[in-house]
Amino acid sequence: MGRCRLTKNLGMILLGIWLIMTGLIPLLHLNFEGLSLIMAILAIVSGALIMLGR
């Protein structure tokens, strides 16, 4: 049960990071090569961890 909870929490933490970054990128005009790839990978990993936690 502890491992499931850790996975779910990690997924939610990554989701929170993704949401914050999604908001800050256009607000601060952040742009660099590979940004969209990083955001896509972060979204996939957080979604997978949340699904595994259920």
mmCIF file as Biopython writes it, N, C-alpha, C and O atoms, coordinates in Angstrom:
data_model
#
loop_
_atom_site.group_PDB
_atom_site.id
_atom_site.type_symbol
_atom_site.label_atom_id
_atom_site.label_alt_id
_atom_site.label_comp_id
_atom_site.label_asym_id
_atom_site.label_entity_id
_atom_site.label_seq_id
_atom_site.pdbx_PDB_ins_code
_atom_site.Cartn_x
_atom_site.Cartn_y
_atom_site.Cartn_z
_atom_site.occupancy
_atom_site.B_iso_or_equiv
_atom_site.auth_seq_id
_atom_site.auth_asym_id
_atom_site.pdbx_PDB_model_num
ATOM 1   N N  . MET A ? 1  ? 0.817  -1.193 0.000   1.0 0.0 1  A 1 
ATOM 2   C CA . MET A ? 1  ? 0.000  0.000  0.000   1.0 0.0 1  A 1 
ATOM 3   C C  . MET A ? 1  ? 0.862  1.259  0.000   1.0 0.0 1  A 1 
ATOM 4   O O  . MET A ? 1  ? 0.470  2.258  -0.603  1.0 0.0 1  A 1 
ATOM 5   N N  . GLY A ? 2  ? 2.018  1.245  0.652   1.0 0.0 2  A 1 
ATOM 6   C CA . GLY A ? 2  ? 2.897  2.406  0.691   1.0 0.0 2  A 1 
ATOM 7   C C  . GLY A ? 2  ? 3.449  2.757  -0.676  1.0 0.0 2  A 1 
ATOM 8   O O  . GLY A ? 2  ? 3.582  3.934  -1.012  1.0 0.0 2  A 1 
ATOM 9   N N  . ARG A ? 3  ? 3.774  1.737  -1.470  1.0 0.0 3  A 1 
ATOM 10  C CA . ARG A ? 3  ? 4.327  2.000  -2.800  1.0 0.0 3  A 1 
ATOM 11  C C  . ARG A ? 3  ? 3.284  2.635  -3.712  1.0 0.0 3  A 1 
ATOM 12  O O  . ARG A ? 3  ? 3.600  3.537  -4.487  1.0 0.0 3  A 1 
ATOM 13  N N  . CYS A ? 4  ? 2.063  2.174  -3.622  1.0 0.0 4  A 1 
ATOM 14  C CA . CYS A ? 4  ? 0.970  2.733  -4.429  1.0 0.0 4  A 1 
ATOM 15  C C  . CYS A ? 4  ? 0.779  4.209  -4.080  1.0 0.0 4  A 1 
ATOM 16  O O  . CYS A ? 4  ? 0.576  5.044  -4.962  1.0 0.0 4  A 1 
ATOM 17  N N  . ARG A ? 5  ? 0.844  4.515  -2.798  1.0 0.0 5  A 1 
ATOM 18  C CA . ARG A ? 5  ? 0.651  5.890  -2.367  1.0 0.0 5  A 1 
ATOM 19  C C  . ARG A ? 5  ? 1.794  6.788  -2.856  1.0 0.0 5  A 1 
ATOM 20  O O  . ARG A ? 5  ? 1.554  7.918  -3.282  1.0 0.0 5  A 1 
ATOM 21  N N  . LEU A ? 6  ? 3.035  6.290  -2.796  1.0 0.0 6  A 1 
ATOM 22  C CA . LEU A ? 6  ? 4.187  7.049  -3.279  1.0 0.0 6  A 1 
ATOM 23  C C  . LEU A ? 6  ? 4.056  7.328  -4.769  1.0 0.0 6  A 1 
ATOM 24  O O  . LEU A ? 6  ? 4.326  8.441  -5.222  1.0 0.0 6  A 1 
ATOM 25  N N  . THR A ? 7  ? 3.644  6.324  -5.531  1.0 0.0 7  A 1 
ATOM 26  C CA . THR A ? 7  ? 3.470  6.488  -6.979  1.0 0.0 7  A 1 
ATOM 27  C C  . THR A ? 7  ? 2.407  7.529  -7.270  1.0 0.0 7  A 1 
ATOM 28  O O  . THR A ? 7  ? 2.591  8.375  -8.146  1.0 0.0 7  A 1 
ATOM 29  N N  . LYS A ? 8  ? 1.305  7.479  -6.553  1.0 0.0 8  A 1 
ATOM 30  C CA . LYS A ? 8  ? 0.226  8.431  -6.768  1.0 0.0 8  A 1 
ATOM 31  C C  . LYS A ? 8  ? 0.682  9.841  -6.400  1.0 0.0 8  A 1 
ATOM 32  O O  . LYS A ? 8  ? 0.376  10.794 -7.117  1.0 0.0 8  A 1 
ATOM 33  N N  . ASN A ? 9  ? 1.405  9.983  -5.297  1.0 0.0 9  A 1 
ATOM 34  C CA . ASN A ? 9  ? 1.892  11.296 -4.889  1.0 0.0 9  A 1 
ATOM 35  C C  . ASN A ? 9  ? 2.904  11.845 -5.880  1.0 0.0 9  A 1 
ATOM 36  O O  . ASN A ? 9  ? 2.868  13.032 -6.204  1.0 0.0 9  A 1 
ATOM 37  N N  . LEU A ? 10 ? 3.809  10.999 -6.366  1.0 0.0 10 A 1 
ATOM 38  C CA . LEU A ? 10 ? 4.804  11.448 -7.331  1.0 0.0 10 A 1 
ATOM 39  C C  . LEU A ? 10 ? 4.122  11.906 -8.618  1.0 0.0 10 A 1 
ATOM 40  O O  . LEU A ? 10 ? 4.517  12.913 -9.206  1.0 0.0 10 A 1 
ATOM 41  N N  . GLY A ? 11 ? 3.111  11.177 -9.050  1.0 0.0 11 A 1 
ATOM 42  C CA . GLY A ? 11 ? 2.368  11.570 -10.243 1.0 0.0 11 A 1 
ATOM 43  C C  . GLY A ? 11 ? 1.688  12.913 -10.064 1.0 0.0 11 A 1 
ATOM 44  O O  . GLY A ? 11 ? 1.676  13.741 -10.974 1.0 0.0 11 A 1 
ATOM 45  N N  . MET A ? 12 ? 1.121  13.124 -8.885  1.0 0.0 12 A 1 
ATOM 46  C CA . MET A ? 12 ? 0.458  14.402 -8.614  1.0 0.0 12 A 1 
ATOM 47  C C  . MET A ? 12 ? 1.466  15.546 -8.510  1.0 0.0 12 A 1 
ATOM 48  O O  . MET A ? 12 ? 1.177  16.665 -8.932  1.0 0.0 12 A 1 
ATOM 49  N N  . ILE A ? 13 ? 2.636  15.274 -7.956  1.0 0.0 13 A 1 
ATOM 50  C CA . ILE A ? 13 ? 3.678  16.301 -7.884  1.0 0.0 13 A 1 
ATOM 51  C C  . ILE A ? 13 ? 4.130  16.679 -9.290  1.0 0.0 13 A 1 
ATOM 52  O O  . ILE A ? 13 ? 4.276  17.861 -9.602  1.0 0.0 13 A 1 
ATOM 53  N N  . LEU A ? 14 ? 4.353  15.673 -10.140 1.0 0.0 14 A 1 
ATOM 54  C CA . LEU A ? 14 ? 4.759  15.956 -11.520 1.0 0.0 14 A 1 
ATOM 55  C C  . LEU A ? 14 ? 3.659  16.693 -12.276 1.0 0.0 14 A 1 
ATOM 56  O O  . LEU A ? 14 ? 3.939  17.578 -13.084 1.0 0.0 14 A 1 
ATOM 57  N N  . LEU A ? 15 ? 2.414  16.328 -12.012 1.0 0.0 15 A 1 
ATOM 58  C CA . LEU A ? 15 ? 1.296  17.032 -12.644 1.0 0.0 15 A 1 
ATOM 59  C C  . LEU A ? 15 ? 1.274  18.489 -12.208 1.0 0.0 15 A 1 
ATOM 60  O O  . LEU A ? 15 ? 1.039  19.379 -13.025 1.0 0.0 15 A 1 
ATOM 61  N N  . GLY A ? 16 ? 1.514  18.736 -10.935 1.0 0.0 16 A 1 
ATOM 62  C CA . GLY A ? 16 ? 1.570  20.104 -10.427 1.0 0.0 16 A 1 
ATOM 63  C C  . GLY A ? 16 ? 2.676  20.900 -11.087 1.0 0.0 16 A 1 
ATOM 64  O O  . GLY A ? 16 ? 2.485  22.059 -11.457 1.0 0.0 16 A 1 
ATOM 65  N N  . ILE A ? 17 ? 3.846  20.270 -11.236 1.0 0.0 17 A 1 
ATOM 66  C CA . ILE A ? 17 ? 4.977  20.931 -11.906 1.0 0.0 17 A 1 
ATOM 67  C C  . ILE A ? 17 ? 4.610  21.250 -13.350 1.0 0.0 17 A 1 
ATOM 68  O O  . ILE A ? 17 ? 4.908  22.337 -13.846 1.0 0.0 17 A 1 
ATOM 69  N N  . TRP A ? 18 ? 3.962  20.300 -14.023 1.0 0.0 18 A 1 
ATOM 70  C CA . TRP A ? 18 ? 3.565  20.520 -15.416 1.0 0.0 18 A 1 
ATOM 71  C C  . TRP A ? 18 ? 2.579  21.685 -15.521 1.0 0.0 18 A 1 
ATOM 72  O O  . TRP A ? 18 ? 2.696  22.526 -16.413 1.0 0.0 18 A 1 
ATOM 73  N N  . LEU A ? 19 ? 1.616  21.729 -14.613 1.0 0.0 19 A 1 
ATOM 74  C CA . LEU A ? 19 ? 0.631  22.813 -14.643 1.0 0.0 19 A 1 
ATOM 75  C C  . LEU A ? 19 ? 1.280  24.173 -14.392 1.0 0.0 19 A 1 
ATOM 76  O O  . LEU A ? 19 ? 0.956  25.151 -15.066 1.0 0.0 19 A 1 
ATOM 77  N N  . ILE A ? 20 ? 2.188  24.235 -13.432 1.0 0.0 20 A 1 
ATOM 78  C CA . ILE A ? 20 ? 2.883  25.494 -13.147 1.0 0.0 20 A 1 
ATOM 79  C C  . ILE A ? 20 ? 3.718  25.929 -14.347 1.0 0.0 20 A 1 
ATOM 80  O O  . ILE A ? 20 ? 3.698  27.096 -14.738 1.0 0.0 20 A 1 
ATOM 81  N N  . MET A ? 21 ? 4.451  24.982 -14.928 1.0 0.0 21 A 1 
ATOM 82  C CA . MET A ? 21 ? 5.271  25.318 -16.097 1.0 0.0 21 A 1 
ATOM 83  C C  . MET A ? 21 ? 4.407  25.754 -17.273 1.0 0.0 21 A 1 
ATOM 84  O O  . MET A ? 21 ? 4.772  26.676 -18.002 1.0 0.0 21 A 1 
ATOM 85  N N  . THR A ? 22 ? 3.267  25.099 -17.463 1.0 0.0 22 A 1 
ATOM 86  C CA . THR A ? 22 ? 2.363  25.464 -18.550 1.0 0.0 22 A 1 
ATOM 87  C C  . THR A ? 22 ? 1.875  26.903 -18.390 1.0 0.0 22 A 1 
ATOM 88  O O  . THR A ? 22 ? 1.686  27.612 -19.378 1.0 0.0 22 A 1 
ATOM 89  N N  . GLY A ? 23 ? 1.678  27.320 -17.166 1.0 0.0 23 A 1 
ATOM 90  C CA . GLY A ? 23 ? 1.267  28.696 -16.925 1.0 0.0 23 A 1 
ATOM 91  C C  . GLY A ? 23 ? 2.396  29.693 -17.040 1.0 0.0 23 A 1 
ATOM 92  O O  . GLY A ? 23 ? 2.196  30.801 -17.538 1.0 0.0 23 A 1 
ATOM 93  N N  . LEU A ? 24 ? 3.591  29.318 -16.584 1.0 0.0 24 A 1 
ATOM 94  C CA . LEU A ? 24 ? 4.715  30.249 -16.579 1.0 0.0 24 A 1 
ATOM 95  C C  . LEU A ? 24 ? 5.357  30.451 -17.945 1.0 0.0 24 A 1 
ATOM 96  O O  . LEU A ? 24 ? 5.879  31.529 -18.228 1.0 0.0 24 A 1 
ATOM 97  N N  . ILE A ? 25 ? 5.325  29.439 -18.785 1.0 0.0 25 A 1 
ATOM 98  C CA . ILE A ? 25 ? 5.991  29.531 -20.092 1.0 0.0 25 A 1 
ATOM 99  C C  . ILE A ? 25 ? 5.480  30.719 -20.917 1.0 0.0 25 A 1 
ATOM 100 O O  . ILE A ? 25 ? 6.288  31.533 -21.362 1.0 0.0 25 A 1 
ATOM 101 N N  . PRO A ? 26 ? 4.174  30.843 -21.135 1.0 0.0 26 A 1 
ATOM 102 C CA . PRO A ? 26 ? 3.739  32.012 -21.921 1.0 0.0 26 A 1 
ATOM 103 C C  . PRO A ? 26 ? 3.821  33.319 -21.124 1.0 0.0 26 A 1 
ATOM 104 O O  . PRO A ? 26 ? 4.034  34.386 -21.699 1.0 0.0 26 A 1 
ATOM 105 N N  . LEU A ? 27 ? 3.655  33.233 -19.817 1.0 0.0 27 A 1 
ATOM 106 C CA . LEU A ? 27 ? 3.681  34.439 -18.992 1.0 0.0 27 A 1 
ATOM 107 C C  . LEU A ? 27 ? 5.066  35.078 -18.983 1.0 0.0 27 A 1 
ATOM 108 O O  . LEU A ? 27 ? 5.188  36.301 -19.046 1.0 0.0 27 A 1 
ATOM 109 N N  . LEU A ? 28 ? 6.106  34.253 -18.907 1.0 0.0 28 A 1 
ATOM 110 C CA . LEU A ? 28 ? 7.479  34.756 -18.863 1.0 0.0 28 A 1 
ATOM 111 C C  . LEU A ? 28 ? 8.180  34.707 -20.214 1.0 0.0 28 A 1 
ATOM 112 O O  . LEU A ? 28 ? 9.368  35.014 -20.314 1.0 0.0 28 A 1 
ATOM 113 N N  . HIS A ? 29 ? 7.444  34.321 -21.251 1.0 0.0 29 A 1 
ATOM 114 C CA . HIS A ? 29 ? 7.972  34.220 -22.609 1.0 0.0 29 A 1 
ATOM 115 C C  . HIS A ? 29 ? 9.197  33.296 -22.679 1.0 0.0 29 A 1 
ATOM 116 O O  . HIS A ? 29 ? 10.186 33.597 -23.347 1.0 0.0 29 A 1 
ATOM 117 N N  . LEU A ? 30 ? 9.101  32.176 -21.979 1.0 0.0 30 A 1 
ATOM 118 C CA . LEU A ? 30 ? 10.181 31.192 -22.004 1.0 0.0 30 A 1 
ATOM 119 C C  . LEU A ? 30 ? 10.106 30.398 -23.291 1.0 0.0 30 A 1 
ATOM 120 O O  . LEU A ? 30 ? 9.035  29.947 -23.698 1.0 0.0 30 A 1 
ATOM 121 N N  . ASN A ? 31 ? 11.245 30.233 -23.922 1.0 0.0 31 A 1 
ATOM 122 C CA . ASN A ? 31 ? 11.286 29.463 -25.157 1.0 0.0 31 A 1 
ATOM 123 C C  . ASN A ? 31 ? 12.715 28.996 -25.404 1.0 0.0 31 A 1 
ATOM 124 O O  . ASN A ? 31 ? 13.639 29.804 -25.495 1.0 0.0 31 A 1 
ATOM 125 N N  . PHE A ? 32 ? 12.878 27.696 -25.509 1.0 0.0 32 A 1 
ATOM 126 C CA . PHE A ? 32 ? 14.166 27.138 -25.876 1.0 0.0 32 A 1 
ATOM 127 C C  . PHE A ? 32 ? 13.937 25.825 -26.596 1.0 0.0 32 A 1 
ATOM 128 O O  . PHE A ? 32 ? 12.863 25.231 -26.505 1.0 0.0 32 A 1 
ATOM 129 N N  . GLU A ? 33 ? 14.944 25.385 -27.302 1.0 0.0 33 A 1 
ATOM 130 C CA . GLU A ? 33 ? 14.827 24.167 -28.089 1.0 0.0 33 A 1 
ATOM 131 C C  . GLU A ? 33 ? 14.610 22.976 -27.167 1.0 0.0 33 A 1 
ATOM 132 O O  . GLU A ? 33 ? 15.353 22.784 -26.204 1.0 0.0 33 A 1 
ATOM 133 N N  . GLY A ? 34 ? 13.610 22.193 -27.460 1.0 0.0 34 A 1 
ATOM 134 C CA . GLY A ? 34 ? 13.307 21.007 -26.674 1.0 0.0 34 A 1 
ATOM 135 C C  . GLY A ? 34 ? 12.279 21.233 -25.589 1.0 0.0 34 A 1 
ATOM 136 O O  . GLY A ? 34 ? 11.928 20.291 -24.878 1.0 0.0 34 A 1 
ATOM 137 N N  . LEU A ? 35 ? 11.780 22.454 -25.435 1.0 0.0 35 A 1 
ATOM 138 C CA . LEU A ? 35 ? 10.799 22.742 -24.398 1.0 0.0 35 A 1 
ATOM 139 C C  . LEU A ? 35 ? 9.522  21.927 -24.585 1.0 0.0 35 A 1 
ATOM 140 O O  . LEU A ? 35 ? 8.994  21.374 -23.620 1.0 0.0 35 A 1 
ATOM 141 N N  . SER A ? 36 ? 9.031  21.850 -25.799 1.0 0.0 36 A 1 
ATOM 142 C CA . SER A ? 36 ? 7.801  21.092 -26.037 1.0 0.0 36 A 1 
ATOM 143 C C  . SER A ? 36 ? 8.013  19.605 -25.777 1.0 0.0 36 A 1 
ATOM 144 O O  . SER A ? 36 ? 7.101  18.925 -25.307 1.0 0.0 36 A 1 
ATOM 145 N N  . LEU A ? 37 ? 9.198  19.096 -26.075 1.0 0.0 37 A 1 
ATOM 146 C CA . LEU A ? 37 ? 9.507  17.696 -25.798 1.0 0.0 37 A 1 
ATOM 147 C C  . LEU A ? 37 ? 9.538  17.432 -24.293 1.0 0.0 37 A 1 
ATOM 148 O O  . LEU A ? 37 ? 9.009  16.422 -23.830 1.0 0.0 37 A 1 
ATOM 149 N N  . ILE A ? 38 ? 10.147 18.323 -23.538 1.0 0.0 38 A 1 
ATOM 150 C CA . ILE A ? 38 ? 10.200 18.176 -22.081 1.0 0.0 38 A 1 
ATOM 151 C C  . ILE A ? 38 ? 8.801  18.200 -21.494 1.0 0.0 38 A 1 
ATOM 152 O O  . ILE A ? 38 ? 8.474  17.393 -20.624 1.0 0.0 38 A 1 
ATOM 153 N N  . MET A ? 39 ? 7.978  19.117 -21.965 1.0 0.0 39 A 1 
ATOM 154 C CA . MET A ? 39 ? 6.610  19.221 -21.451 1.0 0.0 39 A 1 
ATOM 155 C C  . MET A ? 39 ? 5.790  17.976 -21.792 1.0 0.0 39 A 1 
ATOM 156 O O  . MET A ? 39 ? 5.009  17.501 -20.967 1.0 0.0 39 A 1 
ATOM 157 N N  . ALA A ? 40 ? 5.966  17.449 -22.999 1.0 0.0 40 A 1 
ATOM 158 C CA . ALA A ? 40 ? 5.242  16.243 -23.402 1.0 0.0 40 A 1 
ATOM 159 C C  . ALA A ? 40 ? 5.665  15.046 -22.553 1.0 0.0 40 A 1 
ATOM 160 O O  . ALA A ? 40 ? 4.818  14.272 -22.106 1.0 0.0 40 A 1 
ATOM 161 N N  . ILE A ? 41 ? 6.955  14.893 -22.331 1.0 0.0 41 A 1 
ATOM 162 C CA . ILE A ? 41 ? 7.446  13.771 -21.520 1.0 0.0 41 A 1 
ATOM 163 C C  . ILE A ? 41 ? 6.947  13.901 -20.081 1.0 0.0 41 A 1 
ATOM 164 O O  . ILE A ? 41 ? 6.537  12.911 -19.475 1.0 0.0 41 A 1 
ATOM 165 N N  . LEU A ? 42 ? 6.980  15.105 -19.539 1.0 0.0 42 A 1 
ATOM 166 C CA . LEU A ? 42 ? 6.497  15.331 -18.182 1.0 0.0 42 A 1 
ATOM 167 C C  . LEU A ? 42 ? 5.017  14.982 -18.058 1.0 0.0 42 A 1 
ATOM 168 O O  . LEU A ? 42 ? 4.601  14.381 -17.067 1.0 0.0 42 A 1 
ATOM 169 N N  . ALA A ? 43 ? 4.227  15.352 -19.053 1.0 0.0 43 A 1 
ATOM 170 C CA . ALA A ? 43 ? 2.799  15.034 -19.037 1.0 0.0 43 A 1 
ATOM 171 C C  . ALA A ? 43 ? 2.560  13.529 -19.118 1.0 0.0 43 A 1 
ATOM 172 O O  . ALA A ? 43 ? 1.709  13.006 -18.399 1.0 0.0 43 A 1 
ATOM 173 N N  . ILE A ? 44 ? 3.285  12.831 -19.970 1.0 0.0 44 A 1 
ATOM 174 C CA . ILE A ? 44 ? 3.116  11.385 -20.125 1.0 0.0 44 A 1 
ATOM 175 C C  . ILE A ? 44 ? 3.512  10.653 -18.851 1.0 0.0 44 A 1 
ATOM 176 O O  . ILE A ? 44 ? 2.795  9.762  -18.396 1.0 0.0 44 A 1 
ATOM 177 N N  . VAL A ? 45 ? 4.650  11.024 -18.274 1.0 0.0 45 A 1 
ATOM 178 C CA . VAL A ? 45 ? 5.121  10.348 -17.060 1.0 0.0 45 A 1 
ATOM 179 C C  . VAL A ? 45 ? 4.173  10.596 -15.898 1.0 0.0 45 A 1 
ATOM 180 O O  . VAL A ? 45 ? 3.844  9.667  -15.160 1.0 0.0 45 A 1 
ATOM 181 N N  . SER A ? 46 ? 3.732  11.829 -15.725 1.0 0.0 46 A 1 
ATOM 182 C CA . SER A ? 46 ? 2.817  12.105 -14.614 1.0 0.0 46 A 1 
ATOM 183 C C  . SER A ? 46 ? 1.481  11.392 -14.802 1.0 0.0 46 A 1 
ATOM 184 O O  . SER A ? 46 ? 0.919  10.869 -13.840 1.0 0.0 46 A 1 
ATOM 185 N N  . GLY A ? 47 ? 0.977  11.367 -16.013 1.0 0.0 47 A 1 
ATOM 186 C CA . GLY A ? 47 ? -0.272 10.644 -16.277 1.0 0.0 47 A 1 
ATOM 187 C C  . GLY A ? 47 ? -0.145 9.150  -16.030 1.0 0.0 47 A 1 
ATOM 188 O O  . GLY A ? 47 ? -1.045 8.532  -15.461 1.0 0.0 47 A 1 
ATOM 189 N N  . ALA A ? 48 ? 0.962  8.574  -16.453 1.0 0.0 48 A 1 
ATOM 190 C CA . ALA A ? 48 ? 1.181  7.145  -16.241 1.0 0.0 48 A 1 
ATOM 191 C C  . ALA A ? 48 ? 1.307  6.817  -14.768 1.0 0.0 48 A 1 
ATOM 192 O O  . ALA A ? 48 ? 0.758  5.814  -14.310 1.0 0.0 48 A 1 
ATOM 193 N N  . LEU A ? 49 ? 2.029  7.655  -14.007 1.0 0.0 49 A 1 
ATOM 194 C CA . LEU A ? 49 ? 2.174  7.393  -12.577 1.0 0.0 49 A 1 
ATOM 195 C C  . LEU A ? 49 ? 0.849  7.538  -11.834 1.0 0.0 49 A 1 
ATOM 196 O O  . LEU A ? 49 ? 0.573  6.782  -10.902 1.0 0.0 49 A 1 
ATOM 197 N N  . ILE A ? 50 ? 0.044  8.491  -12.237 1.0 0.0 50 A 1 
ATOM 198 C CA . ILE A ? 50 ? -1.277 8.653  -11.596 1.0 0.0 50 A 1 
ATOM 199 C C  . ILE A ? 50 ? -2.141 7.435  -11.903 1.0 0.0 50 A 1 
ATOM 200 O O  . ILE A ? 50 ? -2.834 6.933  -11.019 1.0 0.0 50 A 1 
ATOM 201 N N  . MET A ? 51 ? -2.111 6.958  -13.137 1.0 0.0 51 A 1 
ATOM 202 C CA . MET A ? 51 ? -2.911 5.785  -13.497 1.0 0.0 51 A 1 
ATOM 203 C C  . MET A ? 51 ? -2.420 4.526  -12.773 1.0 0.0 51 A 1 
ATOM 204 O O  . MET A ? 51 ? -3.232 3.696  -12.365 1.0 0.0 51 A 1 
ATOM 205 N N  . LEU A ? 52 ? -1.117 4.379  -12.612 1.0 0.0 52 A 1 
ATOM 206 C CA . LEU A ? 52 ? -0.581 3.223  -11.903 1.0 0.0 52 A 1 
ATOM 207 C C  . LEU A ? 52 ? -0.918 3.270  -10.414 1.0 0.0 52 A 1 
ATOM 208 O O  . LEU A ? 52 ? -1.009 2.236  -9.754  1.0 0.0 52 A 1 
ATOM 209 N N  . GLY A ? 53 ? -1.098 4.469  -9.904  1.0 0.0 53 A 1 
ATOM 210 C CA . GLY A ? 53 ? -1.409 4.624  -8.489  1.0 0.0 53 A 1 
ATOM 211 C C  . GLY A ? 53 ? -2.829 4.275  -8.125  1.0 0.0 53 A 1 
ATOM 212 O O  . GLY A ? 53 ? -3.156 4.178  -6.942  1.0 0.0 53 A 1 
ATOM 213 N N  . ARG A ? 54 ? -3.684 4.083  -9.112  1.0 0.0 54 A 1 
ATOM 214 C CA . ARG A ? 54 ? -5.089 3.779  -8.813  1.0 0.0 54 A 1 
ATOM 215 C C  . ARG A ? 54 ? -5.347 2.314  -8.752  1.0 0.0 54 A 1 
ATOM 216 O O  . ARG A ? 54 ? -6.480 1.897  -8.510  1.0 0.0 54 A 1 
#
